[in-house]
Amino acid sequence: VLRHFSKLSFIFFPFLIGQTIQINEVVTSNQNSYYDEDGDTPDWIELYNPTPNSISINNWGLSDNIADPFKWRFPNITLNSEQYLLAMASDKDRTDIIAQWETIINWGDQWNYFIGSQ
């Protein structure tokens, strides 16, 4: 996937048959919001499945070149209902899914951290 998004083109042909995966967020100049497994800060695209059904995005395309809409193809991935997926735009041709953990603490929440005695 590519580093520059000025001409980013998302080609999701399954939309034609009524499936709805949403592009939830796009970060085009990641300075420090997310680090990949190499410690780099690639741009990224967050996909979201708002439907009650699981949807496969196998072989959907992601590109910055409209003449080559499948420059990078998604591997055999299924997004379950209300599931998110981050796609890194790093120019690294990787298809492994890396676990991303979300916090249950929301902005503005008050919370305490207990340091154990062991």
N, C-alpha and C positions, 0 to 999 in steps of 0.2 A: 504494500500500500504506500501511498506517496506522502511526502512531507508538505507539499504546498497545496492549498485548497482554493486558490483564487478562481480556478475554473473547475471546481470539483463537480463531478457528475455522478449521482447515485443511480444505478440502473437496477431496479427491482421489478423485473417482469412479472413476478407472481401477483403484483397489484392488479394486473389485468383480469385475474380470476377472483378478485374480491377479498384477498387476504390483506390484513392491515398490520404491518410492522411499522412503527413510527420512528423517525429520526428524532430522538428526544433532545439531544444536545450535540453540538459540534464545537470543539475547541481547536482553533486554528493557530494559536501561538502559545502553546503550553510552556510556561516558564518553570513552574514548580508545582502544578496541581496534581500531577500523576507521574510516577517514575516507572519505567518498564523494568524487566528482569536484568537488564544491563546497566541500570542506573541512568539511562537516557530519558529525556522528557519529550516524547513524540506527541504530535497532534493526535487527536482522537475523536471518534464518533460514537455516541451512545445510541444504541437501538433499544426499543421497548415494545413488548407485545401486550397491548391493552385488552386483548380479546380473552374470552373464556376458554379458548382452544389453544393447543400447541401448534406452532407453525414452523416448518422446516425452512431454513434459508440456504440450504445446500445449493451451491453453484450460483447464488445471486452474485452480482458483480458490483465492484467498487472501483472507481477510476477518477482521474483528473483529466482524462482525454475523451471527449465525446466520440471520437473516431474509434476508440478502443474501450468500449463500455465494460468489458470483462477483464481489465488489466490485472485485477486481483479478484479471485473467486473465493467466496466463503466456503469453508470445508463443511463436512456433514454435521451441521449444528441445528438443533431444534430449540426454539425459544418457547418455554412453557408459558402458561397464562401469567400475566403481570411480571414477567421476567425481563431483566435488563442484560445487555451485552455491550462491552466496550470493544471497539475495533481500533487498534492502534494504526496510525498513519506514519509508519516509521521507515519505510523502504526496506524493511526486513521481511522476507517472505516466510513468515511463520504462521502456522495454523493451530498451534497448541492453545488450549483454553487455559488461562491463568485465573485462579480463584481470586475474586475481588470481594473483600469483606466490607460491609457497610456498618456504620455505628448505629446504635439505637438511641444515641444522644443527639437531639436536634439543636440547632442554633438557638441560643438563649436559654436552654435548659440549665437547671442547677443540678449538679451531681457531685458525688464524693468518691474518692478513691481510697481504699483501705490497704495499707501496706501490711502484709502479714508478719507474724513474728518469727517465721522459719527461714 
